[in-house]
Amino acid sequence: MKRLILVRHAKTEPLTDAASDFERKLKKRGRGDASLVAGDLKDKDYVPDVLIASPAKRAIQTALIYAETYGIPEDDIKEAMFVYDGDTTARMLDAIAGLAGNAGTVMVVGHNPDMATLSMLLTREDFYHYPTCASSVIAFSITDWKDMSVGQGRSEYFVYPRLLKNNKA
């Protein structure tokens, strides 16, 4: 079995506060939310063997928070431009498979609408509400990542910051 965790980057500064979309940084709230969600996933034993991230500043900052939570060295984060640029579903799945190696669990930190759309296509479930820092855990009954395909995944868990904050109230 393989697990894919699709993470939308945490809350960011507005585009007007950055030199470009690529350079947008996390807000203080975003850093806290990323830490909260990463900790929740860790508590539920959803820890990646491989962490892939968009090279955009906000995605890398989110990935670094997750990596720190899981004890993954910063140098082990695999930056992949396809996560920022987006691509066809088939090419995105091929790229993930190419970076996953023999990992059991892979995490991809990226952007919407791609993270929500990929979650929907892989599971055929509704992920229209995919706020910042939302994370979907998708399980596949496969032994090789190259066998991952549309409609084959099963949603195991879906979490986002407000859900965790509301449950603590």
Legacy VTK file of the C-alpha trace (Angstrom):
# vtk DataFile Version 3.0
C-alpha trace
ASCII
DATASET POLYDATA
POINTS 169 float
0.000 0.000 0.000
1.113 3.572 -0.742
-0.061 6.852 0.776
-0.011 10.270 -0.850
-0.478 13.358 1.324
-1.437 16.475 -0.636
-0.887 19.723 1.279
-1.912 23.208 0.249
0.609 25.774 1.511
-0.329 27.727 4.633
-1.779 31.272 4.807
0.339 33.859 2.993
0.855 37.554 2.681
-1.099 39.264 -0.103
0.469 39.568 -3.536
0.728 43.325 -3.013
3.253 42.712 -0.188
5.627 40.612 -2.317
7.829 41.211 -5.346
6.019 38.415 -7.204
3.618 35.538 -6.638
6.611 33.197 -6.407
8.107 35.251 -3.544
5.004 35.453 -1.318
5.810 34.445 2.284
3.792 32.840 5.050
1.983 35.021 7.524
2.432 34.406 11.261
-0.955 32.666 11.256
0.217 30.460 8.383
3.278 29.318 10.320
1.110 28.444 13.321
-1.449 26.640 11.159
1.249 24.591 9.411
2.692 23.539 12.754
-0.778 22.604 14.029
-1.698 20.478 10.999
1.756 18.852 10.760
1.515 17.872 14.426
-1.955 16.421 13.932
-0.785 14.322 10.983
2.209 13.127 12.988
-0.045 12.171 15.922
-2.076 10.039 13.507
1.128 8.459 12.133
0.848 10.094 8.699
4.543 10.861 8.310
6.120 11.043 4.850
9.181 9.132 3.742
9.593 11.615 0.879
8.633 15.302 0.945
8.185 17.093 -2.398
7.463 20.825 -2.548
6.859 23.614 -4.973
9.893 25.913 -4.972
7.673 28.960 -4.352
8.645 30.645 -1.068
5.308 29.981 0.704
5.336 26.279 -0.209
8.953 25.838 0.872
8.243 27.604 4.167
5.259 25.287 4.742
7.330 22.225 3.794
10.085 23.278 6.213
7.605 23.405 9.100
6.282 19.951 8.221
9.832 18.610 7.790
10.881 19.949 11.183
7.843 18.327 12.801
8.767 14.962 11.252
12.536 15.212 11.762
13.223 15.362 8.019
16.419 17.273 7.172
15.877 20.444 5.133
18.211 19.125 2.419
15.916 16.119 1.927
13.008 18.255 0.689
12.706 17.706 -3.058
11.834 20.943 -4.815
9.869 20.352 -8.013
8.779 23.103 -10.374
5.881 21.011 -11.730
4.167 21.489 -8.354
4.213 25.282 -8.852
3.489 25.307 -12.579
0.919 22.520 -12.576
0.578 20.083 -15.463
-1.747 17.435 -16.747
-2.840 14.928 -14.137
-0.935 12.120 -15.884
2.306 14.114 -15.937
1.904 15.171 -12.324
1.400 11.555 -11.269
4.420 10.495 -13.343
6.549 13.222 -11.741
5.457 12.227 -8.236
6.182 8.572 -9.010
9.608 9.522 -10.345
10.526 11.332 -7.119
8.878 8.840 -4.750
11.246 5.933 -5.292
10.328 3.076 -2.949
8.736 5.320 -0.323
5.604 4.137 1.397
4.283 7.635 2.055
4.897 10.725 -0.065
3.886 14.281 0.791
3.477 16.999 -1.837
3.264 20.609 -0.659
1.752 22.775 -3.360
-0.978 25.164 -4.410
-4.630 25.312 -5.235
-6.428 24.513 -7.380
-3.997 21.650 -8.123
-3.998 20.037 -4.651
-7.800 20.030 -4.444
-8.254 18.901 -8.044
-5.723 16.101 -7.692
-7.412 14.950 -4.463
-10.783 14.880 -6.234
-9.494 13.074 -9.314
-7.579 10.447 -7.377
-10.438 9.627 -4.988
-13.531 10.762 -6.909
-14.579 12.544 -3.708
-15.544 16.189 -3.121
-12.604 18.381 -2.097
-14.048 21.726 -3.229
-13.365 23.167 0.226
-9.554 22.996 0.390
-8.443 25.957 2.524
-4.864 26.998 3.164
-2.880 24.256 4.905
-5.532 21.632 4.112
-4.011 18.162 3.901
-5.586 15.100 2.335
-4.241 11.609 2.940
-4.977 9.254 0.054
-4.286 5.518 0.189
-3.606 3.328 -2.843
-3.615 -0.454 -3.026
-0.474 -0.533 -5.145
3.134 -1.591 -4.636
4.710 0.764 -7.198
4.011 4.503 -7.494
3.927 4.288 -11.294
0.684 2.296 -10.902
-1.101 5.228 -9.224
-4.036 6.409 -11.339
-7.193 8.493 -11.356
-10.080 7.109 -9.301
-7.901 4.497 -7.626
-7.245 6.287 -4.332
-9.223 6.106 -1.120
-9.456 9.146 1.137
-8.184 8.180 4.589
-8.062 11.554 6.277
-8.679 15.220 5.516
-7.727 18.017 7.877
-7.343 21.788 7.846
-6.542 24.331 10.581
-10.048 25.547 11.392
-11.239 21.959 11.850
-8.533 21.376 14.461
-9.150 24.733 16.168
-12.930 24.086 16.331
-12.355 20.646 17.854
-10.249 22.171 20.640
-12.928 24.730 21.550
LINES 1 170
169 0 1 2 3 4 5 6 7 8 9 10 11 12 13 14 15 16 17 18 19 20 21 22 23 24 25 26 27 28 29 30 31 32 33 34 35 36 37 38 39 40 41 42 43 44 45 46 47 48 49 50 51 52 53 54 55 56 57 58 59 60 61 62 63 64 65 66 67 68 69 70 71 72 73 74 75 76 77 78 79 80 81 82 83 84 85 86 87 88 89 90 91 92 93 94 95 96 97 98 99 100 101 102 103 104 105 106 107 108 109 110 111 112 113 114 115 116 117 118 119 120 121 122 123 124 125 126 127 128 129 130 131 132 133 134 135 136 137 138 139 140 141 142 143 144 145 146 147 148 149 150 151 152 153 154 155 156 157 158 159 160 161 162 163 164 165 166 167 168
